[in-house]
Amino acid sequence: MTQVTDVHYRQHVLPYYRAFGSRFGYAALLGRTRHFGWYEPGHSAWGFTAAMRRMELVVARKLDLPAAASVLDAGCGVGDTARTVARAGGAYVTGIDGIEPDVAIARQRSARAYASGGRTRFLVGNYHALPFADGSFDGAYTMESFVHSPDPGQGLAEFFRVLRPGGRLVMSEYSSTPQAQLRPQARSALLRVCQLSGMPGMLTLTHGHLEHLLQQTGFVVESAYDATEKILPMLRCFSVLGQLPYALARGVGRGDSLVNAMSGVEMYRHRETWRYNIYVATRP
């Protein structure tokens, strides 16, 4: 890790994911996976697992790589997306993450996975300083992990370096509304969520800025799709589940202690503060 990202992860990201509320919430609701799902009309809002698999398949389709391609998962968590991408496209996926227990779980789950386990591997590390040679991968993706980056330019430079010419990058990430355009209550909610969840990238990457950074790094941006409506059913469920515990915690002056409940309620209430985007870019 670089010094800046190392300090950021130790002081902000790891404490968030190690907190009891985060560990319990992600395990109970999402099986430890940490990303939103994809919904079409008619899909059950409460079918979280099916929705997450659909989102992972969207990433696999947008990578659009031939069988046996080598793919980097930057911020792999417990490896569900990596297994879906490996299974759907026949890719060999290398996941990297700074949370050691998640990497251990990813390895265990892949060892049990018949269809995709042999095509995935998982390493402890940080995507700002990737331990791979130049041009190691045909594709790369992030799944709501770039939001934690304190240095998006360095992260993109590493993706560019390890991709081969013609390599594809898919990023499912948030962007935020410039703070000056927000009402005070909405701005306060956005700042609290980002601070408590270790997400400086969400504040840095205002609408349109990631596209600019990708181009500045040398990528050709093929598309930037606003997928906010596709994930709102899940966020609405999180808001419903979080309302009572968040209200009780606020009543005793401890609202910020339930970060995930607070995030679900406040980010659904203040939907004008953010968007959920899927970017596709290529290295020339």
C-alpha positions in Angstrom: 0.0 0.0 0.0 1.0 3.6 -0.4 1.5 5.5 2.8 -1.6 7.6 2.3 -3.9 4.7 1.5 -2.4 2.6 4.2 -3.3 5.2 6.9 -6.7 5.8 5.4 -7.6 2.0 5.4 -6.3 1.5 9.0 -8.0 4.6 10.4 -11.3 4.7 8.5 -12.1 1.7 6.3 -11.1 -1.2 8.5 -12.9 0.2 11.6 -16.1 0.6 9.6 -16.1 -3.0 8.4 -14.9 -4.4 11.7 -17.7 -2.6 13.6 -20.4 -5.0 15.0 -23.2 -3.2 13.1 -21.4 -3.6 9.8 -20.5 -7.3 10.4 -23.9 -8.2 11.7 -25.8 -6.3 9.0 -23.9 -7.5 6.0 -23.9 -11.1 7.3 -27.6 -11.2 8.2 -29.0 -9.4 5.1 -26.4 -10.0 2.4 -24.4 -13.1 3.3 -21.4 -10.8 3.8 -21.5 -9.5 0.3 -21.3 -5.7 0.1 -22.9 -4.4 -3.0 -26.3 -3.4 -4.3 -28.5 -5.5 -6.5 -30.0 -5.0 -10.0 -33.8 -4.8 -10.2 -36.2 -4.9 -13.2 -40.0 -4.5 -13.0 -41.5 -7.5 -11.4 -38.5 -8.4 -9.3 -39.1 -8.8 -5.6 -37.4 -5.9 -3.7 -36.6 -8.3 -0.8 -34.9 -10.8 -3.0 -31.4 -9.5 -2.1 -29.4 -12.5 -3.1 -30.9 -12.8 -6.6 -30.6 -9.1 -7.1 -26.9 -9.1 -6.2 -26.3 -12.0 -8.6 -28.0 -10.0 -11.4 -25.8 -7.0 -10.7 -22.7 -9.3 -10.9 -23.9 -10.6 -14.2 -24.3 -7.1 -15.5 -20.6 -6.6 -14.7 -19.6 -9.8 -16.5 -21.6 -8.8 -19.6 -20.1 -5.3 -19.7 -16.6 -6.8 -19.4 -17.4 -8.6 -22.6 -14.2 -10.7 -22.6 -13.5 -14.0 -24.3 -13.3 -17.3 -22.3 -10.1 -17.8 -20.3 -9.5 -14.0 -20.0 -7.6 -12.8 -17.0 -9.6 -10.3 -14.8 -8.7 -8.3 -11.8 -11.3 -7.7 -9.0 -10.2 -4.6 -7.2 -11.8 -4.8 -3.8 -13.1 -8.3 -3.9 -14.6 -8.7 -0.5 -15.8 -12.3 0.1 -15.5 -13.0 -3.6 -19.1 -13.4 -4.8 -18.6 -11.1 -7.8 -15.4 -12.9 -8.7 -17.1 -16.3 -8.7 -20.0 -15.0 -10.8 -17.7 -13.4 -13.4 -15.6 -16.6 -13.6 -18.7 -18.8 -13.9 -20.5 -16.5 -16.4 -17.6 -15.7 -18.8 -15.1 -18.5 -18.2 -12.6 -15.9 -16.9 -9.8 -16.4 -14.5 -10.3 -13.8 -11.7 -7.8 -12.5 -9.3 -9.4 -10.6 -6.3 -7.5 -8.3 -4.1 -8.7 -6.7 -0.9 -7.2 -5.1 2.2 -9.5 -6.9 4.7 -7.8 -10.1 5.6 -10.8 -12.0 7.1 -12.8 -11.3 3.9 -10.0 -12.7 1.8 -10.0 -15.8 3.9 -13.7 -16.2 3.5 -13.4 -15.7 -0.3 -10.8 -18.5 -0.4 -13.0 -20.8 1.6 -16.1 -20.2 -0.5 -14.2 -20.6 -3.7 -12.8 -23.9 -2.5 -16.4 -25.1 -2.1 -17.6 -23.7 -5.5 -17.7 -26.4 -8.1 -18.3 -24.3 -11.3 -16.0 -21.3 -10.6 -13.7 -22.0 -7.6 -10.8 -23.2 -9.7 -10.8 -20.0 -11.7 -10.5 -17.6 -8.8 -7.7 -16.6 -6.4 -7.6 -14.0 -3.7 -4.8 -11.9 -2.3 -4.5 -9.4 0.5 -3.4 -6.0 -0.9 -4.5 -2.6 -2.1 -5.4 -1.5 -5.6 -3.4 1.7 -5.2 -0.2 -0.4 -5.3 -1.0 -3.6 -7.2 1.6 -6.4 -6.9 1.3 -7.3 -10.6 3.5 -6.7 -13.6 2.5 -4.3 -16.3 -0.1 -5.7 -18.7 -1.1 -8.6 -16.5 -4.9 -8.5 -17.1 -7.4 -8.5 -20.0 -10.0 -6.8 -17.8 -10.6 -5.3 -14.4 -13.6 -4.1 -12.4 -14.6 -2.5 -9.1 -17.9 -3.1 -7.3 -18.5 -0.2 -5.0 -14.9 -0.4 -3.7 -13.5 2.7 -5.4 -15.7 4.9 -3.1 -13.2 4.1 -0.4 -10.3 5.5 -2.4 -8.5 8.5 -0.9 -6.5 8.8 -4.1 -8.6 8.0 -7.2 -5.9 9.1 -9.6 -3.4 6.6 -8.2 -6.0 3.8 -8.3 -6.8 4.5 -11.9 -3.2 4.7 -12.8 -2.6 1.2 -11.4 -5.6 -0.2 -13.3 -4.2 1.3 -16.5 -0.8 -0.1 -15.8 -1.8 -3.7 -15.2 -4.3 -3.8 -18.1 -3.1 -5.0 -21.5 -3.7 -2.8 -24.6 -7.4 -3.3 -25.4 -8.1 -4.2 -21.8 -11.5 -3.3 -20.4 -12.4 -1.7 -17.1 -15.9 -1.8 -15.6 -16.6 0.3 -12.5 -19.9 0.1 -10.6 -19.5 3.2 -8.4 -21.2 6.2 -6.8 -20.9 9.8 -7.7 -22.1 12.7 -5.6 -23.8 16.0 -6.2 -21.5 19.0 -5.5 -22.0 20.1 -2.0 -22.6 23.7 -2.9 -25.8 22.5 -4.8 -27.3 20.7 -1.8 -29.6 21.9 0.9 -27.9 22.0 4.3 -29.7 18.9 5.7 -28.8 16.9 2.6 -25.2 18.1 2.6 -24.9 17.2 6.3 -26.2 13.7 5.7 -23.9 13.1 2.8 -20.9 14.2 4.8 -21.8 12.1 7.8 -22.3 8.9 5.7 -19.0 9.4 3.9 -17.0 10.2 7.0 -18.4 7.3 9.1 -18.1 4.8 6.3 -14.6 5.7 5.1 -15.7 6.9 1.7 -13.7 10.0 0.7 -14.0 8.9 -3.0 -17.7 9.6 -2.9 -17.1 13.2 -2.1 -14.2 13.6 -4.6 -16.0 11.9 -7.5 -18.8 14.4 -8.2 -21.1 13.7 -11.2 -18.9 13.5 -14.3 -15.6 13.6 -12.5 -14.7 9.9 -12.8 -15.2 10.1 -16.5 -12.8 13.0 -16.6 -10.2 11.1 -14.5 -10.5 8.0 -16.7 -9.7 10.1 -19.8 -6.9 11.9 -18.0 -5.3 8.6 -17.1 -5.4 7.5 -20.7 -8.6 5.4 -20.9 -11.2 5.7 -23.6 -14.6 5.9 -21.9 -17.2 3.9 -23.8 -20.2 4.5 -21.5 -21.3 5.9 -18.2 -24.8 4.6 -17.3 -26.8 6.0 -14.5 -28.2 2.8 -12.8 -29.6 4.5 -9.8 -33.2 3.4 -10.5 -32.0 -0.2 -10.8 -30.7 -0.3 -7.2 -33.4 1.8 -5.4 -35.6 -1.1 -4.4 -32.9 -2.5 -2.3 -32.0 0.8 -0.7 -35.7 1.3 0.0 -35.7 -2.0 1.9 -32.6 -0.9 3.9 -34.4 2.4 4.8 -37.4 0.5 6.1 -35.3 -1.9 8.1 -33.1 0.9 9.5 -35.8 3.4 10.5 -36.7 2.1 13.9 -33.2 1.3 15.2 -31.9 4.6 13.8 -34.7 6.6 15.4 -34.1 4.9 18.8 -30.4 5.5 18.6 -31.0 9.2 17.7 -33.3 9.5 20.6 -30.4 8.8 23.0 -27.9 10.8 21.0 -26.3 7.8 19.4 -27.5 8.0 15.8 -24.1 7.8 14.3 -23.3 4.6 16.1 -25.6 2.7 13.8 -23.8 3.6 10.6 -25.5 1.2 8.2 -29.0 2.0 9.5 -28.2 5.7 9.3 -26.9 5.3 5.8 -29.9 3.4 4.6 -32.4 6.0 6.0 -30.5 9.1 5.1 -29.3 8.1 1.6 -32.8 7.1 0.6 -34.3 10.2 2.1 -31.7 12.4 0.4 -31.5 10.7 -3.0 -30.6 14.0 -4.6 -27.1 13.7 -3.1 -25.8 10.8 -5.1 -26.1 8.5 -8.2 -25.1 4.9 -8.9 -23.2 4.6 -12.1 -21.7 1.8 -14.2 -18.7 3.0 -16.3 -17.0 1.0 -19.1 -13.6 2.1 -20.3 -10.8 0.6 -22.4 -7.1 1.0 -22.4 -6.1 1.9 -26.0 
